[in-house]
Amino acid sequence: MTPPRRIRHIHIEFGTLALDYQASAQQVQNVADELAQGFPELIVTVDDDVRPDMPPLPCAELWD
């Protein structure tokens, strides 16, 4: 039996732009790591504050 995927929240901020998405823990961590390396001016936070109305991370499967 496969354990359930842990879903996390990623918040990406740049000036007045603020984006919030939900995705698997691994996908969120991969995106956060890539953004930190390539775009140090972005503020990226990851937490467990997932809300039902939060959209899924676009193209999340690319980050598996």
N, CA, C and O atoms as a Maestro MAE file, in Angstrom:
{
 s_m_m2io_version
 :::
 2.0.0
}

f_m_ct {
 s_m_title
 :::
 protein
 m_atom[256] {
  # First column is atom index #
  i_m_mmod_type
  r_m_x_coord
  r_m_y_coord
  r_m_z_coord
  i_m_residue_number
  s_m_chain_name
  s_m_pdb_residue_name
  s_m_pdb_atom_name
  i_m_atomic_number
  :::
  1 25 0.842 -1.183 0.000 1 A "MET " " N  " 7
  2 3 0.000 0.000 0.000 1 A "MET " " CA " 6
  3 2 0.887 1.247 0.000 1 A "MET " " C  " 6
  4 15 1.827 1.346 0.789 1 A "MET " " O  " 8
  5 25 0.587 2.183 -0.877 2 A "THR " " N  " 7
  6 3 1.353 3.421 -0.981 2 A "THR " " CA " 6
  7 2 0.863 4.410 0.068 2 A "THR " " C  " 6
  8 15 -0.341 4.632 0.198 2 A "THR " " O  " 8
  9 25 1.798 5.010 0.823 3 A "PRO " " N  " 7
  10 3 1.366 5.998 1.816 3 A "PRO " " CA " 6
  11 2 0.780 7.230 1.119 3 A "PRO " " C  " 6
  12 15 1.166 7.544 -0.006 3 A "PRO " " O  " 8
  13 25 -0.145 7.925 1.776 4 A "PRO " " N  " 7
  14 3 -0.725 9.123 1.160 4 A "PRO " " CA " 6
  15 2 0.343 10.197 0.959 4 A "PRO " " C  " 6
  16 15 1.272 10.335 1.754 4 A "PRO " " O  " 8
  17 25 0.183 10.947 -0.123 5 A "ARG " " N  " 7
  18 3 1.123 12.039 -0.394 5 A "ARG " " CA " 6
  19 2 0.900 13.169 0.592 5 A "ARG " " C  " 6
  20 15 -0.235 13.540 0.892 5 A "ARG " " O  " 8
  21 25 1.978 13.699 1.078 6 A "ARG " " N  " 7
  22 3 1.889 14.871 1.963 6 A "ARG " " CA " 6
  23 2 1.777 16.104 1.075 6 A "ARG " " C  " 6
  24 15 2.626 16.335 0.215 6 A "ARG " " O  " 8
  25 25 0.742 16.885 1.283 7 A "ILE " " N  " 7
  26 3 0.515 18.109 0.504 7 A "ILE " " CA " 6
  27 2 0.990 19.298 1.321 7 A "ILE " " C  " 6
  28 15 0.693 19.417 2.510 7 A "ILE " " O  " 8
  29 25 1.746 20.188 0.650 8 A "ARG " " N  " 7
  30 3 2.279 21.374 1.318 8 A "ARG " " CA " 6
  31 2 1.905 22.624 0.540 8 A "ARG " " C  " 6
  32 15 1.441 22.557 -0.598 8 A "ARG " " O  " 8
  33 25 2.115 23.747 1.172 9 A "HIS " " N  " 7
  34 3 1.821 25.073 0.619 9 A "HIS " " CA " 6
  35 2 3.142 25.742 0.264 9 A "HIS " " C  " 6
  36 15 4.088 25.726 1.052 9 A "HIS " " O  " 8
  37 25 3.199 26.337 -0.939 10 A "ILE " " N  " 7
  38 3 4.357 27.157 -1.318 10 A "ILE " " CA " 6
  39 2 3.842 28.568 -1.593 10 A "ILE " " C  " 6
  40 15 2.867 28.768 -2.318 10 A "ILE " " O  " 8
  41 25 4.523 29.526 -0.998 11 A "HIS " " N  " 7
  42 3 4.197 30.949 -1.177 11 A "HIS " " CA " 6
  43 2 5.396 31.594 -1.851 11 A "HIS " " C  " 6
  44 15 6.520 31.500 -1.358 11 A "HIS " " O  " 8
  45 25 5.152 32.256 -2.992 12 A "ILE " " N  " 7
  46 3 6.207 32.905 -3.770 12 A "ILE " " CA " 6
  47 2 5.864 34.377 -3.846 12 A "ILE " " C  " 6
  48 15 4.757 34.756 -4.228 12 A "ILE " " O  " 8
  49 25 6.834 35.203 -3.474 13 A "GLU " " N  " 7
  50 3 6.590 36.643 -3.414 13 A "GLU " " CA " 6
  51 2 7.697 37.394 -4.140 13 A "GLU " " C  " 6
  52 15 8.878 37.080 -3.998 13 A "GLU " " O  " 8
  53 25 7.287 38.402 -4.929 14 A "PHE " " N  " 7
  54 3 8.219 39.289 -5.617 14 A "PHE " " CA " 6
  55 2 7.550 40.644 -5.722 14 A "PHE " " C  " 6
  56 15 6.653 40.834 -6.544 14 A "PHE " " O  " 8
  57 25 7.976 41.586 -4.899 15 A "GLY " " N  " 7
  58 3 7.331 42.903 -4.872 15 A "GLY " " CA " 6
  59 2 5.873 42.760 -4.481 15 A "GLY " " C  " 6
  60 15 5.554 42.213 -3.425 15 A "GLY " " O  " 8
  61 25 4.982 43.259 -5.342 16 A "THR " " N  " 7
  62 3 3.551 43.177 -5.048 16 A "THR " " CA " 6
  63 2 2.923 41.868 -5.521 16 A "THR " " C  " 6
  64 15 1.756 41.604 -5.229 16 A "THR " " O  " 8
  65 25 3.672 41.057 -6.238 17 A "LEU " " N  " 7
  66 3 3.172 39.768 -6.720 17 A "LEU " " CA " 6
  67 2 3.302 38.719 -5.629 17 A "LEU " " C  " 6
  68 15 4.389 38.516 -5.087 17 A "LEU " " O  " 8
  69 25 2.205 38.053 -5.303 18 A "ALA " " N  " 7
  70 3 2.214 36.982 -4.307 18 A "ALA " " CA " 6
  71 2 1.418 35.805 -4.863 18 A "ALA " " C  " 6
  72 15 0.259 35.960 -5.250 18 A "ALA " " O  " 8
  73 25 2.040 34.635 -4.900 19 A "LEU " " N  " 7
  74 3 1.415 33.426 -5.431 19 A "LEU " " CA " 6
  75 2 1.382 32.356 -4.358 19 A "LEU " " C  " 6
  76 15 2.346 32.189 -3.610 19 A "LEU " " O  " 8
  77 25 0.283 31.634 -4.280 20 A "ASP " " N  " 7
  78 3 0.127 30.543 -3.330 20 A "ASP " " CA " 6
  79 2 -0.385 29.318 -4.066 20 A "ASP " " C  " 6
  80 15 -1.372 29.382 -4.799 20 A "ASP " " O  " 8
  81 25 0.302 28.198 -3.861 21 A "TYR " " N  " 7
  82 3 -0.069 26.938 -4.500 21 A "TYR " " CA " 6
  83 2 0.044 25.797 -3.511 21 A "TYR " " C  " 6
  84 15 0.670 25.918 -2.458 21 A "TYR " " O  " 8
  85 25 -0.579 24.683 -3.874 22 A "GLN " " N  " 7
  86 3 -0.409 23.458 -3.117 22 A "GLN " " CA " 6
  87 2 0.123 22.377 -4.059 22 A "GLN " " C  " 6
  88 15 -0.200 22.351 -5.246 22 A "GLN " " O  " 8
  89 25 0.941 21.492 -3.504 23 A "ALA " " N  " 7
  90 3 1.506 20.378 -4.268 23 A "ALA " " CA " 6
  91 2 2.096 19.391 -3.272 23 A "ALA " " C  " 6
  92 15 2.098 19.626 -2.063 23 A "ALA " " O  " 8
  93 25 2.593 18.289 -3.802 24 A "SER " " N  " 7
  94 3 3.217 17.309 -2.911 24 A "SER " " CA " 6
  95 2 4.444 17.927 -2.249 24 A "SER " " C  " 6
  96 15 5.027 18.884 -2.759 24 A "SER " " O  " 8
  97 25 4.816 17.378 -1.132 25 A "ALA " " N  " 7
  98 3 5.973 17.900 -0.388 25 A "ALA " " CA " 6
  99 2 7.227 17.911 -1.257 25 A "ALA " " C  " 6
  100 15 8.000 18.868 -1.221 25 A "ALA " " O  " 8
  101 25 7.432 16.852 -2.036 26 A "GLN " " N  " 7
  102 3 8.628 16.778 -2.888 26 A "GLN " " CA " 6
  103 2 8.589 17.822 -3.995 26 A "GLN " " C  " 6
  104 15 9.598 18.470 -4.272 26 A "GLN " " O  " 8
  105 25 7.435 17.989 -4.630 27 A "GLN " " N  " 7
  106 3 7.312 18.984 -5.687 27 A "GLN " " CA " 6
  107 2 7.564 20.387 -5.154 27 A "GLN " " C  " 6
  108 15 8.307 21.161 -5.758 27 A "GLN " " O  " 8
  109 25 6.954 20.710 -4.035 28 A "VAL " " N  " 7
  110 3 7.127 22.032 -3.432 28 A "VAL " " CA " 6
  111 2 8.591 22.272 -3.078 28 A "VAL " " C  " 6
  112 15 9.116 23.355 -3.337 28 A "VAL " " O  " 8
  113 25 9.247 21.293 -2.500 29 A "GLN " " N  " 7
  114 3 10.649 21.463 -2.128 29 A "GLN " " CA " 6
  115 2 11.542 21.641 -3.358 29 A "GLN " " C  " 6
  116 15 12.464 22.456 -3.348 29 A "GLN " " O  " 8
  117 25 11.267 20.879 -4.410 30 A "ASN " " N  " 7
  118 3 12.048 21.010 -5.639 30 A "ASN " " CA " 6
  119 2 11.897 22.403 -6.250 30 A "ASN " " C  " 6
  120 15 12.883 22.998 -6.685 30 A "ASN " " O  " 8
  121 25 10.680 22.920 -6.284 31 A "VAL " " N  " 7
  122 3 10.450 24.266 -6.817 31 A "VAL " " CA " 6
  123 2 11.149 25.305 -5.942 31 A "VAL " " C  " 6
  124 15 11.818 26.201 -6.458 31 A "VAL " " O  " 8
  125 25 11.001 25.191 -4.643 32 A "ALA " " N  " 7
  126 3 11.632 26.153 -3.725 32 A "ALA " " CA " 6
  127 2 13.145 26.153 -3.899 32 A "ALA " " C  " 6
  128 15 13.766 27.216 -3.914 32 A "ALA " " O  " 8
  129 25 13.743 24.978 -4.030 33 A "ASP " " N  " 7
  130 3 15.201 24.883 -4.213 33 A "ASP " " CA " 6
  131 2 15.641 25.540 -5.519 33 A "ASP " " C  " 6
  132 15 16.621 26.285 -5.538 33 A "ASP " " O  " 8
  133 25 14.928 25.270 -6.604 34 A "GLU " " N  " 7
  134 3 15.273 25.849 -7.903 34 A "GLU " " CA " 6
  135 2 15.126 27.372 -7.895 34 A "GLU " " C  " 6
  136 15 15.988 28.085 -8.410 34 A "GLU " " O  " 8
  137 25 14.042 27.862 -7.315 35 A "LEU " " N  " 7
  138 3 13.835 29.306 -7.267 35 A "LEU " " CA " 6
  139 2 14.898 29.994 -6.415 35 A "LEU " " C  " 6
  140 15 15.356 31.084 -6.759 35 A "LEU " " O  " 8
  141 25 15.288 29.375 -5.322 36 A "ALA " " N  " 7
  142 3 16.320 29.959 -4.453 36 A "ALA " " CA " 6
  143 2 17.655 30.066 -5.197 36 A "ALA " " C  " 6
  144 15 18.382 31.045 -5.026 36 A "ALA " " O  " 8
  145 25 17.974 29.083 -6.006 37 A "GLN " " N  " 7
  146 3 19.238 29.094 -6.747 37 A "GLN " " CA " 6
  147 2 19.222 30.075 -7.911 37 A "GLN " " C  " 6
  148 15 20.206 30.774 -8.155 37 A "GLN " " O  " 8
  149 25 18.099 30.127 -8.633 38 A "GLY " " N  " 7
  150 3 18.051 30.933 -9.852 38 A "GLY " " CA " 6
  151 2 17.517 32.335 -9.691 38 A "GLY " " C  " 6
  152 15 17.774 33.202 -10.527 38 A "GLY " " O  " 8
  153 25 16.775 32.568 -8.622 39 A "PHE " " N  " 7
  154 3 16.119 33.859 -8.434 39 A "PHE " " CA " 6
  155 2 16.192 34.282 -6.971 39 A "PHE " " C  " 6
  156 15 15.182 34.250 -6.268 39 A "PHE " " O  " 8
  157 25 17.370 34.677 -6.506 40 A "PRO " " N  " 7
  158 3 17.529 35.008 -5.082 40 A "PRO " " CA " 6
  159 2 16.689 36.195 -4.631 40 A "PRO " " C  " 6
  160 15 16.521 36.397 -3.428 40 A "PRO " " O  " 8
  161 25 16.157 36.986 -5.557 41 A "GLU " " N  " 7
  162 3 15.331 38.133 -5.195 41 A "GLU " " CA " 6
  163 2 13.908 37.722 -4.788 41 A "GLU " " C  " 6
  164 15 13.175 38.522 -4.207 41 A "GLU " " O  " 8
  165 25 13.523 36.493 -5.087 42 A "LEU " " N  " 7
  166 3 12.203 35.999 -4.698 42 A "LEU " " CA " 6
  167 2 12.194 35.590 -3.232 42 A "LEU " " C  " 6
  168 15 13.197 35.114 -2.702 42 A "LEU " " O  " 8
  169 25 11.062 35.779 -2.591 43 A "ILE " " N  " 7
  170 3 10.851 35.266 -1.233 43 A "ILE " " CA " 6
  171 2 9.972 34.037 -1.381 43 A "ILE " " C  " 6
  172 15 8.835 34.128 -1.842 43 A "ILE " " O  " 8
  173 25 10.502 32.892 -0.989 44 A "VAL " " N  " 7
  174 3 9.772 31.631 -1.120 44 A "VAL " " CA " 6
  175 2 9.671 30.992 0.257 44 A "VAL " " C  " 6
  176 15 10.676 30.783 0.937 44 A "VAL " " O  " 8
  177 25 8.436 30.684 0.655 45 A "THR " " N  " 7
  178 3 8.238 29.987 1.919 45 A "THR " " CA " 6
  179 2 7.415 28.728 1.660 45 A "THR " " C  " 6
  180 15 6.568 28.676 0.767 45 A "THR " " O  " 8
  181 25 7.698 27.727 2.471 46 A "VAL " " N  " 7
  182 3 7.000 26.444 2.393 46 A "VAL " " CA " 6
  183 2 6.473 26.121 3.779 46 A "VAL " " C  " 6
  184 15 7.200 26.213 4.768 46 A "VAL " " O  " 8
  185 25 5.195 25.739 3.842 47 A "ASP " " N  " 7
  186 3 4.615 25.368 5.134 47 A "ASP " " CA " 6
  187 2 3.464 24.398 4.928 47 A "ASP " " C  " 6
  188 15 3.218 23.944 3.810 47 A "ASP " " O  " 8
  189 25 2.770 24.088 5.990 48 A "ASP " " N  " 7
  190 3 1.651 23.148 5.937 48 A "ASP " " CA " 6
  191 2 0.299 23.844 5.969 48 A "ASP " " C  " 6
  192 15 -0.717 23.199 6.226 48 A "ASP " " O  " 8
  193 25 0.266 25.143 5.714 49 A "ASP " " N  " 7
  194 3 -0.973 25.921 5.749 49 A "ASP " " CA " 6
  195 2 -1.719 25.793 4.418 49 A "ASP " " C  " 6
  196 15 -1.884 26.776 3.696 49 A "ASP " " O  " 8
  197 25 -2.160 24.594 4.104 50 A "VAL " " N  " 7
  198 3 -2.872 24.323 2.850 50 A "VAL " " CA " 6
  199 2 -4.362 24.559 3.066 50 A "VAL " " C  " 6
  200 15 -4.966 24.037 4.003 50 A "VAL " " O  " 8
  201 25 -4.933 25.355 2.178 51 A "ARG " " N  " 7
  202 3 -6.366 25.631 2.233 51 A "ARG " " CA " 6
  203 2 -7.051 24.951 1.042 51 A "ARG " " C  " 6
  204 15 -6.432 24.804 -0.012 51 A "ARG " " O  " 8
  205 25 -8.289 24.541 1.184 52 A "PRO " " N  " 7
  206 3 -8.990 23.858 0.090 52 A "PRO " " CA " 6
  207 2 -9.122 24.691 -1.185 52 A "PRO " " C  " 6
  208 15 -9.183 24.134 -2.281 52 A "PRO " " O  " 8
  209 25 -9.168 26.022 -1.054 53 A "ASP " " N  " 7
  210 3 -9.329 26.886 -2.226 53 A "ASP " " CA " 6
  211 2 -8.002 27.225 -2.909 53 A "ASP " " C  " 6
  212 15 -7.988 27.950 -3.904 53 A "ASP " " O  " 8
  213 25 -6.906 26.714 -2.394 54 A "MET " " N  " 7
  214 3 -5.579 27.000 -2.951 54 A "MET " " CA " 6
  215 2 -5.372 26.190 -4.236 54 A "MET " " C  " 6
  216 15 -5.567 24.974 -4.231 54 A "MET " " O  " 8
  217 25 -4.982 26.844 -5.332 55 A "PRO " " N  " 7
  218 3 -4.822 26.111 -6.588 55 A "PRO " " CA " 6
  219 2 -3.612 25.169 -6.545 55 A "PRO " " C  " 6
  220 15 -2.672 25.384 -5.779 55 A "PRO " " O  " 8
  221 25 -3.650 24.134 -7.371 56 A "PRO " " N  " 7
  222 3 -2.498 23.252 -7.461 56 A "PRO " " CA " 6
  223 2 -1.342 23.960 -8.188 56 A "PRO " " C  " 6
  224 15 -1.560 24.852 -9.009 56 A "PRO " " O  " 8
  225 25 -0.155 23.555 -7.877 57 A "LEU " " N  " 7
  226 3 1.037 24.087 -8.539 57 A "LEU " " CA " 6
  227 2 0.957 23.784 -10.028 57 A "LEU " " C  " 6
  228 15 0.803 22.621 -10.401 57 A "LEU " " O  " 8
  229 25 1.055 24.794 -10.895 58 A "PRO " " N  " 7
  230 3 0.990 24.544 -12.340 58 A "PRO " " CA " 6
  231 2 2.116 23.599 -12.773 58 A "PRO " " C  " 6
  232 15 3.260 23.738 -12.341 58 A "PRO " " O  " 8
  233 25 1.777 22.661 -13.613 59 A "CYS " " N  " 7
  234 3 2.754 21.699 -14.150 59 A "CYS " " CA " 6
  235 2 3.519 20.974 -13.046 59 A "CYS " " C  " 6
  236 15 4.711 20.701 -13.189 59 A "CYS " " O  " 8
  237 25 2.841 20.667 -11.958 60 A "ALA " " N  " 7
  238 3 3.487 20.068 -10.785 60 A "ALA " " CA " 6
  239 2 4.240 18.785 -11.116 60 A "ALA " " C  " 6
  240 15 5.271 18.501 -10.506 60 A "ALA " " O  " 8
  241 25 3.738 18.002 -12.077 61 A "GLU " " N  " 7
  242 3 4.393 16.733 -12.404 61 A "GLU " " CA " 6
  243 2 5.810 16.930 -12.945 61 A "GLU " " C  " 6
  244 15 6.612 15.997 -12.915 61 A "GLU " " O  " 8
  245 25 6.126 18.113 -13.432 62 A "LEU " " N  " 7
  246 3 7.490 18.381 -13.907 62 A "LEU " " CA " 6
  247 2 8.489 18.415 -12.760 62 A "LEU " " C  " 6
  248 15 9.694 18.304 -12.986 62 A "LEU " " O  " 8
  249 25 8.000 18.566 -11.525 63 A "TRP " " N  " 7
  250 3 8.865 18.707 -10.370 63 A "TRP " " CA " 6
  251 2 9.001 17.433 -9.557 63 A "TRP " " C  " 6
  252 15 9.544 17.459 -8.452 63 A "TRP " " O  " 8
  253 25 8.506 16.302 -10.096 64 A "ASP " " N  " 7
  254 3 8.643 15.016 -9.399 64 A "ASP " " CA " 6
  255 2 10.071 14.507 -9.481 64 A "ASP " " C  " 6
  256 15 10.377 13.438 -8.951 64 A "ASP " " O  " 8
  :::
 }
 m_bond[255] {
  # First column is bond index #
  i_m_from
  i_m_to
  i_m_order
  :::
  1 1 2 1
  2 2 3 1
  3 3 4 2
  4 3 5 1
  5 5 6 1
  6 6 7 1
  7 7 8 2
  8 7 9 1
  9 9 10 1
  10 10 11 1
  11 11 12 2
  12 11 13 1
  13 13 14 1
  14 14 15 1
  15 15 16 2
  16 15 17 1
  17 17 18 1
  18 18 19 1
  19 19 20 2
  20 19 21 1
  21 21 22 1
  22 22 23 1
  23 23 24 2
  24 23 25 1
  25 25 26 1
  26 26 27 1
  27 27 28 2
  28 27 29 1
  29 29 30 1
  30 30 31 1
  31 31 32 2
  32 31 33 1
  33 33 34 1
  34 34 35 1
  35 35 36 2
  36 35 37 1
  37 37 38 1
  38 38 39 1
  39 39 40 2
  40 39 41 1
  41 41 42 1
  42 42 43 1
  43 43 44 2
  44 43 45 1
  45 45 46 1
  46 46 47 1
  47 47 48 2
  48 47 49 1
  49 49 50 1
  50 50 51 1
  51 51 52 2
  52 51 53 1
  53 53 54 1
  54 54 55 1
  55 55 56 2
  56 55 57 1
  57 57 58 1
  58 58 59 1
  59 59 60 2
  60 59 61 1
  61 61 62 1
  62 62 63 1
  63 63 64 2
  64 63 65 1
  65 65 66 1
  66 66 67 1
  67 67 68 2
  68 67 69 1
  69 69 70 1
  70 70 71 1
  71 71 72 2
  72 71 73 1
  73 73 74 1
  74 74 75 1
  75 75 76 2
  76 75 77 1
  77 77 78 1
  78 78 79 1
  79 79 80 2
  80 79 81 1
  81 81 82 1
  82 82 83 1
  83 83 84 2
  84 83 85 1
  85 85 86 1
  86 86 87 1
  87 87 88 2
  88 87 89 1
  89 89 90 1
  90 90 91 1
  91 91 92 2
  92 91 93 1
  93 93 94 1
  94 94 95 1
  95 95 96 2
  96 95 97 1
  97 97 98 1
  98 98 99 1
  99 99 100 2
  100 99 101 1
  101 101 102 1
  102 102 103 1
  103 103 104 2
  104 103 105 1
  105 105 106 1
  106 106 107 1
  107 107 108 2
  108 107 109 1
  109 109 110 1
  110 110 111 1
  111 111 112 2
  112 111 113 1
  113 113 114 1
  114 114 115 1
  115 115 116 2
  116 115 117 1
  117 117 118 1
  118 118 119 1
  119 119 120 2
  120 119 121 1
  121 121 122 1
  122 122 123 1
  123 123 124 2
  124 123 125 1
  125 125 126 1
  126 126 127 1
  127 127 128 2
  128 127 129 1
  129 129 130 1
  130 130 131 1
  131 131 132 2
  132 131 133 1
  133 133 134 1
  134 134 135 1
  135 135 136 2
  136 135 137 1
  137 137 138 1
  138 138 139 1
  139 139 140 2
  140 139 141 1
  141 141 142 1
  142 142 143 1
  143 143 144 2
  144 143 145 1
  145 145 146 1
  146 146 147 1
  147 147 148 2
  148 147 149 1
  149 149 150 1
  150 150 151 1
  151 151 152 2
  152 151 153 1
  153 153 154 1
  154 154 155 1
  155 155 156 2
  156 155 157 1
  157 157 158 1
  158 158 159 1
  159 159 160 2
  160 159 161 1
  161 161 162 1
  162 162 163 1
  163 163 164 2
  164 163 165 1
  165 165 166 1
  166 166 167 1
  167 167 168 2
  168 167 169 1
  169 169 170 1
  170 170 171 1
  171 171 172 2
  172 171 173 1
  173 173 174 1
  174 174 175 1
  175 175 176 2
  176 175 177 1
  177 177 178 1
  178 178 179 1
  179 179 180 2
  180 179 181 1
  181 181 182 1
  182 182 183 1
  183 183 184 2
  184 183 185 1
  185 185 186 1
  186 186 187 1
  187 187 188 2
  188 187 189 1
  189 189 190 1
  190 190 191 1
  191 191 192 2
  192 191 193 1
  193 193 194 1
  194 194 195 1
  195 195 196 2
  196 195 197 1
  197 197 198 1
  198 198 199 1
  199 199 200 2
  200 199 201 1
  201 201 202 1
  202 202 203 1
  203 203 204 2
  204 203 205 1
  205 205 206 1
  206 206 207 1
  207 207 208 2
  208 207 209 1
  209 209 210 1
  210 210 211 1
  211 211 212 2
  212 211 213 1
  213 213 214 1
  214 214 215 1
  215 215 216 2
  216 215 217 1
  217 217 218 1
  218 218 219 1
  219 219 220 2
  220 219 221 1
  221 221 222 1
  222 222 223 1
  223 223 224 2
  224 223 225 1
  225 225 226 1
  226 226 227 1
  227 227 228 2
  228 227 229 1
  229 229 230 1
  230 230 231 1
  231 231 232 2
  232 231 233 1
  233 233 234 1
  234 234 235 1
  235 235 236 2
  236 235 237 1
  237 237 238 1
  238 238 239 1
  239 239 240 2
  240 239 241 1
  241 241 242 1
  242 242 243 1
  243 243 244 2
  244 243 245 1
  245 245 246 1
  246 246 247 1
  247 247 248 2
  248 247 249 1
  249 249 250 1
  250 250 251 1
  251 251 252 2
  252 251 253 1
  253 253 254 1
  254 254 255 1
  255 255 256 2
  :::
 }
}
